[in-house]
Amino acid sequence: MDPEIKRQLEEIHALVKDNHDMLRALRRHQWWSFIMTVMFWIIVTVAPFYLYQQYVQPLVEKLSAPEAATNGFQLPTSVDVQKLINSLKGGQ
């Protein structure tokens, strides 16, 4: 084989190998980028629910506790209304 052709063939082989390595690196980077994007969006969608569970829900439960209902936030029942009417009619 002609030495010039052999040198060109080896040069082409080296370029092809280098190109292959760069393409593999790009694919690897693209794969990790996809995984990180998916993880980011999972965190963005799950974090509000977690933060609500940890910080907001206990406050909501405290505000809707039974003692809030006994402090006048409850509508009177028909029995309470009937007692009020009877007390007004009786003049007590």
C-alpha positions in Angstrom: 0.0 0.0 0.0 1.2 3.4 -0.9 2.7 5.2 2.2 0.7 8.4 1.4 -2.6 6.5 1.3 -1.8 4.6 4.4 -1.0 7.9 6.2 -4.3 9.4 5.0 -6.2 6.3 6.1 -4.7 6.4 9.6 -5.5 10.1 9.8 -9.2 9.5 8.7 -9.3 6.6 11.3 -8.1 9.0 14.0 -10.7 11.6 13.0 -13.5 9.1 13.0 -12.5 7.8 16.4 -12.3 11.3 17.8 -15.7 12.1 16.2 -17.2 8.9 17.8 -15.9 9.9 21.2 -17.4 13.4 20.9 -20.7 12.0 19.8 -20.8 9.6 22.8 -20.0 12.5 25.1 -22.8 14.6 23.6 -25.3 11.7 24.0 -24.2 11.2 27.6 -24.6 14.9 28.3 -28.0 14.9 26.6 -29.1 11.9 28.7 -28.0 13.5 32.0 -29.6 16.8 31.0 -32.9 15.0 30.4 -32.7 13.2 33.8 -32.0 16.5 35.6 -34.8 18.3 33.8 -37.3 15.5 34.8 -36.0 15.6 38.4 -36.3 19.4 38.5 -40.0 19.3 37.3 -40.8 16.5 39.8 -39.3 18.7 42.6 -41.2 21.8 41.4 -44.5 19.9 41.3 -44.0 17.9 44.6 -42.5 20.6 46.7 -45.7 22.7 47.2 -47.6 19.6 48.4 -44.9 18.7 50.8 -44.6 22.3 52.1 -48.4 22.4 52.5 -48.3 19.2 54.5 -45.5 20.4 56.8 -46.4 24.0 57.4 -49.8 25.1 56.2 -52.0 22.1 57.1 -51.2 22.3 60.9 -52.2 25.9 60.9 -55.5 25.1 59.1 -56.2 22.4 61.5 -55.6 24.7 64.5 -58.0 27.3 63.0 -60.7 24.7 62.3 -60.4 23.0 65.7 -63.6 22.4 67.8 -62.9 25.4 70.1 -63.3 27.7 67.2 -66.8 26.4 66.8 -67.7 27.0 70.4 -66.4 30.6 70.3 -69.4 31.7 68.2 -68.4 30.6 64.7 -71.3 28.1 64.7 -74.8 28.7 63.5 -77.5 28.1 66.1 -79.5 24.9 65.8 -83.3 24.7 65.6 -83.3 23.7 69.3 -81.4 26.8 70.2 -83.8 29.0 68.2 -86.8 27.3 69.8 -85.4 27.9 73.3 -84.8 31.6 72.4 -88.4 31.9 71.2 -89.8 30.3 74.3 -87.7 32.5 76.5 -89.0 35.6 74.7 -92.6 34.5 74.8 -92.4 33.6 78.5 -90.9 36.9 79.4 -88.1 35.3 81.3 
